[in-house]
Amino acid sequence: SPGWKMPEALAFIIRQIIIADGQILEEELNWMQRAFDEFDARDIDVREAWDEVDDQAQLYARLGYTEKLVTNTIEYIGLNSDHDIKSTLLQILMQICAQDDVVSTEELRYLKSISQSFFPGQDEVMMNTFRNAGIKIEE
C-alpha cells in the first residue's frame, strides 16, 4: 500500500463503498461525516486524510490497482485495529450501502470481504440485518 496509516486506510474503504454502486447519495455523504466524527472520537483523523486519499485512489484506479489496494487495506485494518473500530466501520459501511434500500452486487462483494476478514463466520448476521430492515440484496 502507498504508505498509508489507519486514517488513510479507513478513508479509502469508506470511499470505495460510497462509489461502489455508481451513485453517490446525499445520505451516504452524511454517513461519511458520521464516520469522520466516530473516528475523530477515537483519535483517528479520517477527515484530514480524505482529500489526499481520494486523489491517490483515482490514480490507482487508472493504473488498475484498486482491487489489490482494497484487499491490502482490509487486511491492514483487520490486523491493526481493535474490535470496536472494526465493528464501527462495518456498521457505517452497512448504513452507506443501505441508503438506497438496495445492496448492489459490488457493495455486497466489498461488505462480504470486510466481514469475512474482520468477523469470520458472521456473514449471515450481516445479511439478516439487511433482510430484516427490508433492504434488497443483489446477490
N, C-alpha and C positions, 0 to 999 in steps of 0.2 A: 504494500500500500504506500501511498505518497507521503510517508512520514506523519500520518495523522495520529492524533491522540483521541481521547474519548469525545470531546466536544465535536470534532470533525466527523468521527465515526457515526455518532448519533444524528448529526445533521444530514449526513449522506443517506442513511437508511430512511429517515423521515421524508427527505426529498424524493427518494425513489418511490416510496409508497404514494406520495401525493401525485406524482406524474404517471404512475403505473397504468392507469386506465385511460390515459389520453385526455382527461379533462380535469381542470382544476376548479374546484368549487370554493366559494367564499367560506363555507362551513369547514372545509379542510384547512384553509389558512387560519381560521380561528383555532382549530386544534393544534396547528403548528405553533401558534402563540402560546397556547396552553402548555405545550411541550417545553417551550423556552422557559416558562415560569416554573414548571415542575422541576426541570433540571437545574435552573438557577438556584432553587431552594436547596439543591444538593451540591452547590458549588461547581457545577459543570456548565460553562458558558456556551451553550449551543448557539444562541442568538449571535454572539460575536463571530463565531466560525462560519455562519451561514453563507454569506456572500462569496467568500473565497471558495468554499466547498462547491457552491453552485457553479462557479466559473470552472473549477477543476473537473467537476463531474461532466460538464458539457464537452470539455476537451477529451476526457477519457472515453466518452460515448462515441465521439468521432473516430477515435482510434480503435474502437471495438473492444474496449476493456471493461465495460460496465459489469458484465456477469461475473468476471473474476473478482472485480472490486467488491461487488455485493457479497460474494461468498467469503472473501477475506475479512470484510468489515464485520459481518455477522459473527464470524469466528473470533475476531478481536474483542468485540463487545462481550461475547459469551465468556471468554477467558479472563477479562479484565474488569468485570463489574459484578456487583452483588445481586442477590435475588430481587431486591427492591427496585433497582434500576432496570433490570431485565423485565420484571413484571410491569412496571410503569410504562416502559417503552412499548411492550406488546399491547397493553390496553389502549394506548394512544394510537398506535398503528391500526388497531381494530376499529377504533372510532373513526379514523380518517377514511378507512375503506367503506364503512357503513353509511357514510353521509348521503349517498345517493340511493340507499336501500338495496344496492347490489354489490356483491363482492365479485369483481371481474376475475377471469381466469388468471390474469397476470398478477393482480393483487393477491389472489389466493396462493399462487406459487411463492411469492415473497413471504407471506404470512406463515405458510407451512414450513418453509426452510428456517425461518426465525424460531418458530415454535419448536421444531424438532431439535434445533441446536440448543436452545435455552432450557426447554422443559420436555425432554424426550417422553413420548408416550401420552402427551396431553393434547394432541391434535383434536380429538373428539370433543373435549371440553370447549375448545375454541369454536368448533363447528356448531355445537349445540347452542352456544351463546348467541351466535348469529341466527340460527333457525328459530330459537325461542323469541327473538326480537323481531321475527318476520322479515329478516333480511334474506334476499335471494342470493344463492351461491351458484356461480357459473363454474361447474366442475368439469 
